[in-house]
Amino acid sequence: MEGDRIAQARARIEAAAARIEAAAGELAGARHAGDPELEARYNALRAEAEEALAGLDMLITRLDPDNYDQLTSNDGPQAMSTDQ
């Protein structure tokens, strides 16, 4: 049961990360247009998202560190870092 909650939380995190990456792709085109305000907002949002994902990563690791290692071993280069 606890594993299901962790798996669901992980799925929500991955979906959020995918939405962030999609938005980043859209903003990349705008960045080439030279909008400094938009670029500043993008950088702030990216930093905030990275901080939030790191916090979630730490929480998941604390809840079930053994399961976390198994889940991330198949993620390759996109695996979340536990460095903090």
N, CA, C and O atoms as a Maestro MAE file, in Angstrom:
{
 s_m_m2io_version
 :::
 2.0.0
}

f_m_ct {
 s_m_title
 :::
 protein
 m_atom[336] {
  # First column is atom index #
  i_m_mmod_type
  r_m_x_coord
  r_m_y_coord
  r_m_z_coord
  i_m_residue_number
  s_m_chain_name
  s_m_pdb_residue_name
  s_m_pdb_atom_name
  i_m_atomic_number
  :::
  1 25 0.823 -1.183 0.000 1 A "MET " " N  " 7
  2 3 0.000 0.000 0.000 1 A "MET " " CA " 6
  3 2 0.877 1.261 0.000 1 A "MET " " C  " 6
  4 15 0.631 2.193 -0.767 1 A "MET " " O  " 8
  5 25 1.890 1.283 0.856 2 A "GLU " " N  " 7
  6 3 2.801 2.423 0.907 2 A "GLU " " CA " 6
  7 2 3.543 2.562 -0.421 2 A "GLU " " C  " 6
  8 15 3.773 3.672 -0.903 2 A "GLU " " O  " 8
  9 25 3.916 1.417 -1.008 3 A "GLY " " N  " 7
  10 3 4.597 1.440 -2.298 3 A "GLY " " CA " 6
  11 2 3.730 2.047 -3.383 3 A "GLY " " C  " 6
  12 15 4.235 2.738 -4.268 3 A "GLY " " O  " 8
  13 25 2.409 1.794 -3.322 4 A "ASP " " N  " 7
  14 3 1.491 2.380 -4.296 4 A "ASP " " CA " 6
  15 2 1.467 3.901 -4.172 4 A "ASP " " C  " 6
  16 15 1.461 4.612 -5.177 4 A "ASP " " O  " 8
  17 25 1.453 4.390 -2.951 5 A "ARG " " N  " 7
  18 3 1.446 5.843 -2.746 5 A "ARG " " CA " 6
  19 2 2.725 6.467 -3.280 5 A "ARG " " C  " 6
  20 15 2.700 7.540 -3.884 5 A "ARG " " O  " 8
  21 25 3.831 5.796 -3.054 6 A "ILE " " N  " 7
  22 3 5.106 6.314 -3.544 6 A "ILE " " CA " 6
  23 2 5.133 6.277 -5.063 6 A "ILE " " C  " 6
  24 15 5.593 7.223 -5.703 6 A "ILE " " O  " 8
  25 25 4.637 5.179 -5.646 7 A "ALA " " N  " 7
  26 3 4.598 5.077 -7.107 7 A "ALA " " CA " 6
  27 2 3.695 6.158 -7.699 7 A "ALA " " C  " 6
  28 15 4.028 6.745 -8.729 7 A "ALA " " O  " 8
  29 25 2.566 6.423 -7.064 8 A "GLN " " N  " 7
  30 3 1.661 7.466 -7.546 8 A "GLN " " CA " 6
  31 2 2.310 8.843 -7.423 8 A "GLN " " C  " 6
  32 15 2.189 9.676 -8.321 8 A "GLN " " O  " 8
  33 25 2.992 9.072 -6.315 9 A "ALA " " N  " 7
  34 3 3.680 10.354 -6.130 9 A "ALA " " CA " 6
  35 2 4.768 10.522 -7.176 9 A "ALA " " C  " 6
  36 15 4.940 11.604 -7.736 9 A "ALA " " O  " 8
  37 25 5.487 9.466 -7.431 10 A "ARG " " N  " 7
  38 3 6.554 9.514 -8.432 10 A "ARG " " CA " 6
  39 2 5.976 9.790 -9.814 10 A "ARG " " C  " 6
  40 15 6.549 10.563 -10.581 10 A "ARG " " O  " 8
  41 25 4.843 9.163 -10.139 11 A "ALA " " N  " 7
  42 3 4.196 9.396 -11.431 11 A "ALA " " CA " 6
  43 2 3.762 10.858 -11.561 11 A "ALA " " C  " 6
  44 15 3.908 11.457 -12.627 11 A "ALA " " O  " 8
  45 25 3.232 11.428 -10.483 12 A "ARG " " N  " 7
  46 3 2.833 12.841 -10.517 12 A "ARG " " CA " 6
  47 2 4.053 13.746 -10.702 12 A "ARG " " C  " 6
  48 15 3.995 14.732 -11.437 12 A "ARG " " O  " 8
  49 25 5.141 13.410 -10.040 13 A "ILE " " N  " 7
  50 3 6.368 14.198 -10.178 13 A "ILE " " CA " 6
  51 2 6.878 14.131 -11.610 13 A "ILE " " C  " 6
  52 15 7.257 15.151 -12.187 13 A "ILE " " O  " 8
  53 25 6.888 12.929 -12.184 14 A "GLU " " N  " 7
  54 3 7.356 12.775 -13.561 14 A "GLU " " CA " 6
  55 2 6.462 13.533 -14.535 14 A "GLU " " C  " 6
  56 15 6.956 14.128 -15.492 14 A "GLU " " O  " 8
  57 25 5.145 13.517 -14.300 15 A "ALA " " N  " 7
  58 3 4.225 14.259 -15.161 15 A "ALA " " CA " 6
  59 2 4.492 15.760 -15.054 15 A "ALA " " C  " 6
  60 15 4.472 16.475 -16.056 15 A "ALA " " O  " 8
  61 25 4.741 16.229 -13.832 16 A "ALA " " N  " 7
  62 3 5.043 17.649 -13.638 16 A "ALA " " CA " 6
  63 2 6.352 18.015 -14.328 16 A "ALA " " C  " 6
  64 15 6.456 19.070 -14.953 16 A "ALA " " O  " 8
  65 25 7.339 17.151 -14.215 17 A "ALA " " N  " 7
  66 3 8.624 17.410 -14.872 17 A "ALA " " CA " 6
  67 2 8.451 17.455 -16.386 17 A "ALA " " C  " 6
  68 15 9.078 18.275 -17.057 17 A "ALA " " O  " 8
  69 25 7.602 16.579 -16.928 18 A "ALA " " N  " 7
  70 3 7.343 16.578 -18.370 18 A "ALA " " CA " 6
  71 2 6.671 17.889 -18.792 18 A "ALA " " C  " 6
  72 15 6.991 18.446 -19.842 18 A "ALA " " O  " 8
  73 25 5.740 18.374 -17.967 19 A "ARG " " N  " 7
  74 3 5.081 19.651 -18.289 19 A "ARG " " CA " 6
  75 2 6.084 20.801 -18.240 19 A "ARG " " C  " 6
  76 15 6.033 21.716 -19.062 19 A "ARG " " O  " 8
  77 25 6.984 20.748 -17.279 20 A "ILE " " N  " 7
  78 3 8.007 21.790 -17.170 20 A "ILE " " CA " 6
  79 2 8.908 21.773 -18.399 20 A "ILE " " C  " 6
  80 15 9.222 22.821 -18.962 20 A "ILE " " O  " 8
  81 25 9.319 20.582 -18.810 21 A "GLU " " N  " 7
  82 3 10.180 20.474 -19.987 21 A "GLU " " CA " 6
  83 2 9.460 20.946 -21.247 21 A "GLU " " C  " 6
  84 15 10.064 21.594 -22.102 21 A "GLU " " O  " 8
  85 25 8.164 20.621 -21.365 22 A "ALA " " N  " 7
  86 3 7.395 21.081 -22.524 22 A "ALA " " CA " 6
  87 2 7.324 22.606 -22.540 22 A "ALA " " C  " 6
  88 15 7.491 23.236 -23.585 22 A "ALA " " O  " 8
  89 25 7.075 23.186 -21.377 23 A "ALA " " N  " 7
  90 3 7.025 24.646 -21.285 23 A "ALA " " CA " 6
  91 2 8.391 25.246 -21.586 23 A "ALA " " C  " 6
  92 15 8.486 26.302 -22.211 23 A "ALA " " O  " 8
  93 25 9.438 24.579 -21.144 24 A "ALA " " N  " 7
  94 3 10.793 25.066 -21.406 24 A "ALA " " CA " 6
  95 2 11.075 25.064 -22.900 24 A "ALA " " C  " 6
  96 15 11.713 25.980 -23.419 24 A "ALA " " O  " 8
  97 25 10.598 24.034 -23.592 25 A "GLY " " N  " 7
  98 3 10.778 23.975 -25.040 25 A "GLY " " CA " 6
  99 2 10.077 25.128 -25.736 25 A "GLY " " C  " 6
  100 15 10.616 25.724 -26.668 25 A "GLY " " O  " 8
  101 25 8.869 25.440 -25.276 26 A "GLU " " N  " 7
  102 3 8.134 26.563 -25.850 26 A "GLU " " CA " 6
  103 2 8.849 27.878 -25.569 26 A "GLU " " C  " 6
  104 15 8.912 28.759 -26.427 26 A "GLU " " O  " 8
  105 25 9.385 27.999 -24.363 27 A "LEU " " N  " 7
  106 3 10.074 29.233 -23.994 27 A "LEU " " CA " 6
  107 2 11.411 29.381 -24.712 27 A "LEU " " C  " 6
  108 15 11.899 30.495 -24.905 27 A "LEU " " O  " 8
  109 25 11.995 28.264 -25.104 28 A "ALA " " N  " 7
  110 3 13.285 28.337 -25.789 28 A "ALA " " CA " 6
  111 2 13.164 29.173 -27.055 28 A "ALA " " C  " 6
  112 15 14.057 29.956 -27.379 28 A "ALA " " O  " 8
  113 25 12.059 29.005 -27.763 29 A "GLY " " N  " 7
  114 3 11.831 29.813 -28.959 29 A "GLY " " CA " 6
  115 2 11.700 31.285 -28.617 29 A "GLY " " C  " 6
  116 15 12.216 32.143 -29.332 29 A "GLY " " O  " 8
  117 25 11.017 31.575 -27.534 30 A "ALA " " N  " 7
  118 3 10.849 32.961 -27.109 30 A "ALA " " CA " 6
  119 2 12.185 33.557 -26.662 30 A "ALA " " C  " 6
  120 15 12.427 34.751 -26.838 30 A "ALA " " O  " 8
  121 25 13.045 32.726 -26.087 31 A "ARG " " N  " 7
  122 3 14.350 33.216 -25.632 31 A "ARG " " CA " 6
  123 2 15.183 33.679 -26.817 31 A "ARG " " C  " 6
  124 15 15.948 34.637 -26.713 31 A "ARG " " O  " 8
  125 25 15.030 32.992 -27.945 32 A "HIS " " N  " 7
  126 3 15.776 33.393 -29.136 32 A "HIS " " CA " 6
  127 2 15.259 34.725 -29.677 32 A "HIS " " C  " 6
  128 15 15.965 35.427 -30.401 32 A "HIS " " O  " 8
  129 25 14.020 35.067 -29.319 33 A "ALA " " N  " 7
  130 3 13.443 36.331 -29.757 33 A "ALA " " CA " 6
  131 2 14.015 37.504 -28.960 33 A "ALA " " C  " 6
  132 15 13.840 38.661 -29.344 33 A "ALA " " O  " 8
  133 25 14.695 37.208 -27.854 34 A "GLY " " N  " 7
  134 3 15.374 38.248 -27.096 34 A "GLY " " CA " 6
  135 2 14.501 38.989 -26.106 34 A "GLY " " C  " 6
  136 15 14.662 40.198 -25.938 34 A "GLY " " O  " 8
  137 25 13.580 38.305 -25.444 35 A "ASP " " N  " 7
  138 3 12.718 38.930 -24.439 35 A "ASP " " CA " 6
  139 2 13.358 38.728 -23.065 35 A "ASP " " C  " 6
  140 15 13.196 37.664 -22.468 35 A "ASP " " O  " 8
  141 25 14.078 39.724 -22.555 36 A "PRO " " N  " 7
  142 3 14.798 39.549 -21.290 36 A "PRO " " CA " 6
  143 2 13.869 39.304 -20.095 36 A "PRO " " C  " 6
  144 15 14.230 38.561 -19.181 36 A "PRO " " O  " 8
  145 25 12.679 39.917 -20.090 37 A "GLU " " N  " 7
  146 3 11.748 39.694 -18.985 37 A "GLU " " CA " 6
  147 2 11.276 38.242 -18.970 37 A "GLU " " C  " 6
  148 15 11.205 37.616 -17.913 37 A "GLU " " O  " 8
  149 25 10.958 37.719 -20.139 38 A "LEU " " N  " 7
  150 3 10.513 36.332 -20.234 38 A "LEU " " CA " 6
  151 2 11.634 35.376 -19.841 38 A "LEU " " C  " 6
  152 15 11.390 34.367 -19.179 38 A "LEU " " O  " 8
  153 25 12.845 35.688 -20.241 39 A "GLU " " N  " 7
  154 3 13.981 34.837 -19.875 39 A "GLU " " CA " 6
  155 2 14.206 34.843 -18.363 39 A "GLU " " C  " 6
  156 15 14.512 33.803 -17.781 39 A "GLU " " O  " 8
  157 25 14.059 35.986 -17.732 40 A "ALA " " N  " 7
  158 3 14.216 36.068 -16.275 40 A "ALA " " CA " 6
  159 2 13.131 35.256 -15.574 40 A "ALA " " C  " 6
  160 15 13.409 34.555 -14.600 40 A "ALA " " O  " 8
  161 25 11.901 35.349 -16.065 41 A "ARG " " N  " 7
  162 3 10.802 34.563 -15.487 41 A "ARG " " CA " 6
  163 2 11.061 33.073 -15.673 41 A "ARG " " C  " 6
  164 15 10.811 32.276 -14.769 41 A "ARG " " O  " 8
  165 25 11.562 32.702 -16.843 42 A "TYR " " N  " 7
  166 3 11.880 31.301 -17.126 42 A "TYR " " CA " 6
  167 2 12.948 30.792 -16.155 42 A "TYR " " C  " 6
  168 15 12.805 29.714 -15.579 42 A "TYR " " O  " 8
  169 25 14.001 31.561 -15.979 43 A "ASN " " N  " 7
  170 3 15.082 31.145 -15.081 43 A "ASN " " CA " 6
  171 2 14.601 31.019 -13.641 43 A "ASN " " C  " 6
  172 15 15.002 30.096 -12.931 43 A "ASN " " O  " 8
  173 25 13.748 31.935 -13.207 44 A "ALA " " N  " 7
  174 3 13.209 31.869 -11.846 44 A "ALA " " CA " 6
  175 2 12.317 30.643 -11.682 44 A "ALA " " C  " 6
  176 15 12.393 29.949 -10.668 44 A "ALA " " O  " 8
  177 25 11.477 30.377 -12.673 45 A "LEU " " N  " 7
  178 3 10.593 29.213 -12.615 45 A "LEU " " CA " 6
  179 2 11.395 27.919 -12.627 45 A "LEU " " C  " 6
  180 15 11.081 26.982 -11.893 45 A "LEU " " O  " 8
  181 25 12.412 27.869 -13.445 46 A "ARG " " N  " 7
  182 3 13.245 26.667 -13.518 46 A "ARG " " CA " 6
  183 2 13.937 26.411 -12.173 46 A "ARG " " C  " 6
  184 15 13.976 25.273 -11.705 46 A "ARG " " O  " 8
  185 25 14.474 27.451 -11.560 47 A "ALA " " N  " 7
  186 3 15.141 27.296 -10.261 47 A "ALA " " CA " 6
  187 2 14.144 26.839 -9.200 47 A "ALA " " C  " 6
  188 15 14.458 25.979 -8.376 47 A "ALA " " O  " 8
  189 25 12.946 27.414 -9.222 48 A "GLU " " N  " 7
  190 3 11.917 27.022 -8.258 48 A "GLU " " CA " 6
  191 2 11.506 25.565 -8.464 48 A "GLU " " C  " 6
  192 15 11.323 24.825 -7.497 48 A "GLU " " O  " 8
  193 25 11.362 25.160 -9.717 49 A "ALA " " N  " 7
  194 3 10.982 23.777 -10.013 49 A "ALA " " CA " 6
  195 2 12.076 22.808 -9.579 49 A "ALA " " C  " 6
  196 15 11.782 21.756 -9.011 49 A "ALA " " O  " 8
  197 25 13.330 23.152 -9.841 50 A "GLU " " N  " 7
  198 3 14.436 22.291 -9.425 50 A "GLU " " CA " 6
  199 2 14.464 22.132 -7.907 50 A "GLU " " C  " 6
  200 15 14.704 21.039 -7.395 50 A "GLU " " O  " 8
  201 25 14.219 23.221 -7.198 51 A "GLU " " N  " 7
  202 3 14.209 23.171 -5.737 51 A "GLU " " CA " 6
  203 2 13.060 22.291 -5.233 51 A "GLU " " C  " 6
  204 15 13.237 21.492 -4.313 51 A "GLU " " O  " 8
  205 25 11.890 22.447 -5.843 52 A "ALA " " N  " 7
  206 3 10.732 21.645 -5.438 52 A "ALA " " CA " 6
  207 2 10.967 20.166 -5.725 52 A "ALA " " C  " 6
  208 15 10.646 19.314 -4.896 52 A "ALA " " O  " 8
  209 25 11.522 19.858 -6.889 53 A "LEU " " N  " 7
  210 3 11.794 18.459 -7.229 53 A "LEU " " CA " 6
  211 2 12.846 17.862 -6.303 53 A "LEU " " C  " 6
  212 15 12.754 16.690 -5.937 53 A "LEU " " O  " 8
  213 25 13.834 18.645 -5.923 54 A "ALA " " N  " 7
  214 3 14.848 18.147 -4.990 54 A "ALA " " CA " 6
  215 2 14.218 17.845 -3.633 54 A "ALA " " C  " 6
  216 15 14.559 16.850 -2.994 54 A "ALA " " O  " 8
  217 25 13.307 18.700 -3.198 55 A "GLY " " N  " 7
  218 3 12.613 18.452 -1.934 55 A "GLY " " CA " 6
  219 2 11.764 17.198 -1.992 55 A "GLY " " C  " 6
  220 15 11.749 16.409 -1.047 55 A "GLY " " O  " 8
  221 25 11.056 17.012 -3.097 56 A "LEU " " N  " 7
  222 3 10.250 15.799 -3.264 56 A "LEU " " CA " 6
  223 2 11.135 14.564 -3.328 56 A "LEU " " C  " 6
  224 15 10.804 13.522 -2.762 56 A "LEU " " O  " 8
  225 25 12.242 14.685 -4.008 57 A "ASP " " N  " 7
  226 3 13.199 13.589 -4.105 57 A "ASP " " CA " 6
  227 2 13.672 13.173 -2.715 57 A "ASP " " C  " 6
  228 15 13.733 11.984 -2.402 57 A "ASP " " O  " 8
  229 25 14.003 14.152 -1.890 58 A "MET " " N  " 7
  230 3 14.467 13.871 -0.534 58 A "MET " " CA " 6
  231 2 13.359 13.208 0.287 58 A "MET " " C  " 6
  232 15 13.619 12.268 1.038 58 A "MET " " O  " 8
  233 25 12.134 13.694 0.144 59 A "LEU " " N  " 7
  234 3 11.008 13.130 0.873 59 A "LEU " " CA " 6
  235 2 10.768 11.675 0.480 59 A "LEU " " C  " 6
  236 15 10.569 10.818 1.342 59 A "LEU " " O  " 8
  237 25 10.786 11.402 -0.810 60 A "ILE " " N  " 7
  238 3 10.577 10.028 -1.279 60 A "ILE " " CA " 6
  239 2 11.686 9.123 -0.762 60 A "ILE " " C  " 6
  240 15 11.424 7.999 -0.333 60 A "ILE " " O  " 8
  241 25 12.910 9.604 -0.799 61 A "THR " " N  " 7
  242 3 14.035 8.809 -0.318 61 A "THR " " CA " 6
  243 2 13.888 8.502 1.168 61 A "THR " " C  " 6
  244 15 14.177 7.387 1.603 61 A "THR " " O  " 8
  245 25 13.447 9.474 1.938 62 A "ARG " " N  " 7
  246 3 13.267 9.246 3.375 62 A "ARG " " CA " 6
  247 2 12.131 8.270 3.647 62 A "ARG " " C  " 6
  248 15 12.204 7.484 4.591 62 A "ARG " " O  " 8
  249 25 11.084 8.313 2.834 63 A "LEU " " N  " 7
  250 3 9.943 7.421 3.038 63 A "LEU " " CA " 6
  251 2 10.290 5.972 2.731 63 A "LEU " " C  " 6
  252 15 9.882 5.064 3.455 63 A "LEU " " O  " 8
  253 25 11.037 5.757 1.664 64 A "ASP " " N  " 7
  254 3 11.331 4.389 1.247 64 A "ASP " " CA " 6
  255 2 12.640 4.345 0.461 64 A "ASP " " C  " 6
  256 15 12.614 4.201 -0.761 64 A "ASP " " O  " 8
  257 25 13.782 4.467 1.137 65 A "PRO " " N  " 7
  258 3 15.059 4.532 0.429 65 A "PRO " " CA " 6
  259 2 15.377 3.287 -0.387 65 A "PRO " " C  " 6
  260 15 15.997 3.401 -1.444 65 A "PRO " " O  " 8
  261 25 14.974 2.098 0.066 66 A "ASP " " N  " 7
  262 3 15.266 0.883 -0.695 66 A "ASP " " CA " 6
  263 2 14.497 0.866 -2.006 66 A "ASP " " C  " 6
  264 15 15.064 0.553 -3.053 66 A "ASP " " O  " 8
  265 25 13.225 1.196 -1.960 67 A "ASN " " N  " 7
  266 3 12.399 1.220 -3.158 67 A "ASN " " CA " 6
  267 2 12.860 2.318 -4.105 67 A "ASN " " C  " 6
  268 15 12.817 2.138 -5.322 67 A "ASN " " O  " 8
  269 25 13.299 3.449 -3.570 68 A "TYR " " N  " 7
  270 3 13.749 4.563 -4.396 68 A "TYR " " CA " 6
  271 2 14.937 4.146 -5.259 68 A "TYR " " C  " 6
  272 15 14.995 4.482 -6.442 68 A "TYR " " O  " 8
  273 25 15.882 3.416 -4.671 69 A "ASP " " N  " 7
  274 3 17.041 2.969 -5.434 69 A "ASP " " CA " 6
  275 2 16.620 2.090 -6.600 69 A "ASP " " C  " 6
  276 15 17.178 2.204 -7.691 69 A "ASP " " O  " 8
  277 25 15.654 1.224 -6.390 70 A "GLN " " N  " 7
  278 3 15.180 0.348 -7.455 70 A "GLN " " CA " 6
  279 2 14.453 1.148 -8.528 70 A "GLN " " C  " 6
  280 15 14.621 0.877 -9.717 70 A "GLN " " O  " 8
  281 25 13.655 2.121 -8.130 71 A "LEU " " N  " 7
  282 3 12.896 2.912 -9.091 71 A "LEU " " CA " 6
  283 2 13.804 3.743 -9.975 71 A "LEU " " C  " 6
  284 15 13.552 3.854 -11.175 71 A "LEU " " O  " 8
  285 25 14.846 4.327 -9.421 72 A "THR " " N  " 7
  286 3 15.693 5.225 -10.196 72 A "THR " " CA " 6
  287 2 16.760 4.495 -10.990 72 A "THR " " C  " 6
  288 15 17.371 5.093 -11.876 72 A "THR " " O  " 8
  289 25 17.004 3.234 -10.707 73 A "SER " " N  " 7
  290 3 18.067 2.526 -11.418 73 A "SER " " CA " 6
  291 2 17.750 2.366 -12.895 73 A "SER " " C  " 6
  292 15 18.668 2.172 -13.692 73 A "SER " " O  " 8
  293 25 16.486 2.439 -13.289 74 A "ASN " " N  " 7
  294 3 16.097 2.301 -14.688 74 A "ASN " " CA " 6
  295 2 15.891 3.641 -15.369 74 A "ASN " " C  " 6
  296 15 15.544 3.676 -16.550 74 A "ASN " " O  " 8
  297 25 16.092 4.734 -14.668 75 A "ASP " " N  " 7
  298 3 15.805 6.045 -15.228 75 A "ASP " " CA " 6
  299 2 16.961 6.627 -16.035 75 A "ASP " " C  " 6
  300 15 16.758 7.583 -16.782 75 A "ASP " " O  " 8
  301 25 18.131 6.092 -15.910 76 A "GLY " " N  " 7
  302 3 19.263 6.584 -16.668 76 A "GLY " " CA " 6
  303 2 19.627 8.005 -16.279 76 A "GLY " " C  " 6
  304 15 19.602 8.354 -15.098 76 A "GLY " " O  " 8
  305 25 19.971 8.840 -17.279 77 A "PRO " " N  " 7
  306 3 20.470 10.173 -16.976 77 A "PRO " " CA " 6
  307 2 19.427 11.106 -16.390 77 A "PRO " " C  " 6
  308 15 19.786 12.158 -15.860 77 A "PRO " " O  " 8
  309 25 18.141 10.760 -16.465 78 A "GLN " " N  " 7
  310 3 17.120 11.636 -15.922 78 A "GLN " " CA " 6
  311 2 16.790 11.310 -14.477 78 A "GLN " " C  " 6
  312 15 15.884 11.915 -13.903 78 A "GLN " " O  " 8
  313 25 17.502 10.368 -13.878 79 A "ALA " " N  " 7
  314 3 17.245 10.007 -12.478 79 A "ALA " " CA " 6
  315 2 17.444 11.228 -11.603 79 A "ALA " " C  " 6
  316 15 18.341 12.040 -11.828 79 A "ALA " " O  " 8
  317 25 16.587 11.340 -10.600 80 A "MET " " N  " 7
  318 3 16.672 12.481 -9.700 80 A "MET " " CA " 6
  319 2 17.864 12.314 -8.767 80 A "MET " " C  " 6
  320 15 18.172 11.206 -8.329 80 A "MET " " O  " 8
  321 25 18.515 13.402 -8.474 81 A "SER " " N  " 7
  322 3 19.681 13.389 -7.608 81 A "SER " " CA " 6
  323 2 19.257 13.406 -6.150 81 A "SER " " C  " 6
  324 15 18.234 13.992 -5.796 81 A "SER " " O  " 8
  325 25 20.051 12.757 -5.307 82 A "THR " " N  " 7
  326 3 19.797 12.808 -3.867 82 A "THR " " CA " 6
  327 2 20.799 13.713 -3.176 82 A "THR " " C  " 6
  328 15 20.838 13.761 -1.947 82 A "THR " " O  " 8
  329 25 21.623 14.443 -3.951 83 A "ASP " " N  " 7
  330 3 22.618 15.345 -3.375 83 A "ASP " " CA " 6
  331 2 21.932 16.553 -2.781 83 A "ASP " " C  " 6
  332 15 21.084 17.168 -3.428 83 A "ASP " " O  " 8
  333 25 22.286 16.900 -1.565 84 A "GLN " " N  " 7
  334 3 21.770 18.114 -0.932 84 A "GLN " " CA " 6
  335 2 22.644 18.490 0.204 84 A "GLN " " C  " 6
  336 15 22.388 19.488 0.876 84 A "GLN " " O  " 8
  :::
 }
 m_bond[335] {
  # First column is bond index #
  i_m_from
  i_m_to
  i_m_order
  :::
  1 1 2 1
  2 2 3 1
  3 3 4 2
  4 3 5 1
  5 5 6 1
  6 6 7 1
  7 7 8 2
  8 7 9 1
  9 9 10 1
  10 10 11 1
  11 11 12 2
  12 11 13 1
  13 13 14 1
  14 14 15 1
  15 15 16 2
  16 15 17 1
  17 17 18 1
  18 18 19 1
  19 19 20 2
  20 19 21 1
  21 21 22 1
  22 22 23 1
  23 23 24 2
  24 23 25 1
  25 25 26 1
  26 26 27 1
  27 27 28 2
  28 27 29 1
  29 29 30 1
  30 30 31 1
  31 31 32 2
  32 31 33 1
  33 33 34 1
  34 34 35 1
  35 35 36 2
  36 35 37 1
  37 37 38 1
  38 38 39 1
  39 39 40 2
  40 39 41 1
  41 41 42 1
  42 42 43 1
  43 43 44 2
  44 43 45 1
  45 45 46 1
  46 46 47 1
  47 47 48 2
  48 47 49 1
  49 49 50 1
  50 50 51 1
  51 51 52 2
  52 51 53 1
  53 53 54 1
  54 54 55 1
  55 55 56 2
  56 55 57 1
  57 57 58 1
  58 58 59 1
  59 59 60 2
  60 59 61 1
  61 61 62 1
  62 62 63 1
  63 63 64 2
  64 63 65 1
  65 65 66 1
  66 66 67 1
  67 67 68 2
  68 67 69 1
  69 69 70 1
  70 70 71 1
  71 71 72 2
  72 71 73 1
  73 73 74 1
  74 74 75 1
  75 75 76 2
  76 75 77 1
  77 77 78 1
  78 78 79 1
  79 79 80 2
  80 79 81 1
  81 81 82 1
  82 82 83 1
  83 83 84 2
  84 83 85 1
  85 85 86 1
  86 86 87 1
  87 87 88 2
  88 87 89 1
  89 89 90 1
  90 90 91 1
  91 91 92 2
  92 91 93 1
  93 93 94 1
  94 94 95 1
  95 95 96 2
  96 95 97 1
  97 97 98 1
  98 98 99 1
  99 99 100 2
  100 99 101 1
  101 101 102 1
  102 102 103 1
  103 103 104 2
  104 103 105 1
  105 105 106 1
  106 106 107 1
  107 107 108 2
  108 107 109 1
  109 109 110 1
  110 110 111 1
  111 111 112 2
  112 111 113 1
  113 113 114 1
  114 114 115 1
  115 115 116 2
  116 115 117 1
  117 117 118 1
  118 118 119 1
  119 119 120 2
  120 119 121 1
  121 121 122 1
  122 122 123 1
  123 123 124 2
  124 123 125 1
  125 125 126 1
  126 126 127 1
  127 127 128 2
  128 127 129 1
  129 129 130 1
  130 130 131 1
  131 131 132 2
  132 131 133 1
  133 133 134 1
  134 134 135 1
  135 135 136 2
  136 135 137 1
  137 137 138 1
  138 138 139 1
  139 139 140 2
  140 139 141 1
  141 141 142 1
  142 142 143 1
  143 143 144 2
  144 143 145 1
  145 145 146 1
  146 146 147 1
  147 147 148 2
  148 147 149 1
  149 149 150 1
  150 150 151 1
  151 151 152 2
  152 151 153 1
  153 153 154 1
  154 154 155 1
  155 155 156 2
  156 155 157 1
  157 157 158 1
  158 158 159 1
  159 159 160 2
  160 159 161 1
  161 161 162 1
  162 162 163 1
  163 163 164 2
  164 163 165 1
  165 165 166 1
  166 166 167 1
  167 167 168 2
  168 167 169 1
  169 169 170 1
  170 170 171 1
  171 171 172 2
  172 171 173 1
  173 173 174 1
  174 174 175 1
  175 175 176 2
  176 175 177 1
  177 177 178 1
  178 178 179 1
  179 179 180 2
  180 179 181 1
  181 181 182 1
  182 182 183 1
  183 183 184 2
  184 183 185 1
  185 185 186 1
  186 186 187 1
  187 187 188 2
  188 187 189 1
  189 189 190 1
  190 190 191 1
  191 191 192 2
  192 191 193 1
  193 193 194 1
  194 194 195 1
  195 195 196 2
  196 195 197 1
  197 197 198 1
  198 198 199 1
  199 199 200 2
  200 199 201 1
  201 201 202 1
  202 202 203 1
  203 203 204 2
  204 203 205 1
  205 205 206 1
  206 206 207 1
  207 207 208 2
  208 207 209 1
  209 209 210 1
  210 210 211 1
  211 211 212 2
  212 211 213 1
  213 213 214 1
  214 214 215 1
  215 215 216 2
  216 215 217 1
  217 217 218 1
  218 218 219 1
  219 219 220 2
  220 219 221 1
  221 221 222 1
  222 222 223 1
  223 223 224 2
  224 223 225 1
  225 225 226 1
  226 226 227 1
  227 227 228 2
  228 227 229 1
  229 229 230 1
  230 230 231 1
  231 231 232 2
  232 231 233 1
  233 233 234 1
  234 234 235 1
  235 235 236 2
  236 235 237 1
  237 237 238 1
  238 238 239 1
  239 239 240 2
  240 239 241 1
  241 241 242 1
  242 242 243 1
  243 243 244 2
  244 243 245 1
  245 245 246 1
  246 246 247 1
  247 247 248 2
  248 247 249 1
  249 249 250 1
  250 250 251 1
  251 251 252 2
  252 251 253 1
  253 253 254 1
  254 254 255 1
  255 255 256 2
  256 255 257 1
  257 257 258 1
  258 258 259 1
  259 259 260 2
  260 259 261 1
  261 261 262 1
  262 262 263 1
  263 263 264 2
  264 263 265 1
  265 265 266 1
  266 266 267 1
  267 267 268 2
  268 267 269 1
  269 269 270 1
  270 270 271 1
  271 271 272 2
  272 271 273 1
  273 273 274 1
  274 274 275 1
  275 275 276 2
  276 275 277 1
  277 277 278 1
  278 278 279 1
  279 279 280 2
  280 279 281 1
  281 281 282 1
  282 282 283 1
  283 283 284 2
  284 283 285 1
  285 285 286 1
  286 286 287 1
  287 287 288 2
  288 287 289 1
  289 289 290 1
  290 290 291 1
  291 291 292 2
  292 291 293 1
  293 293 294 1
  294 294 295 1
  295 295 296 2
  296 295 297 1
  297 297 298 1
  298 298 299 1
  299 299 300 2
  300 299 301 1
  301 301 302 1
  302 302 303 1
  303 303 304 2
  304 303 305 1
  305 305 306 1
  306 306 307 1
  307 307 308 2
  308 307 309 1
  309 309 310 1
  310 310 311 1
  311 311 312 2
  312 311 313 1
  313 313 314 1
  314 314 315 1
  315 315 316 2
  316 315 317 1
  317 317 318 1
  318 318 319 1
  319 319 320 2
  320 319 321 1
  321 321 322 1
  322 322 323 1
  323 323 324 2
  324 323 325 1
  325 325 326 1
  326 326 327 1
  327 327 328 2
  328 327 329 1
  329 329 330 1
  330 330 331 1
  331 331 332 2
  332 331 333 1
  333 333 334 1
  334 334 335 1
  335 335 336 2
  :::
 }
}
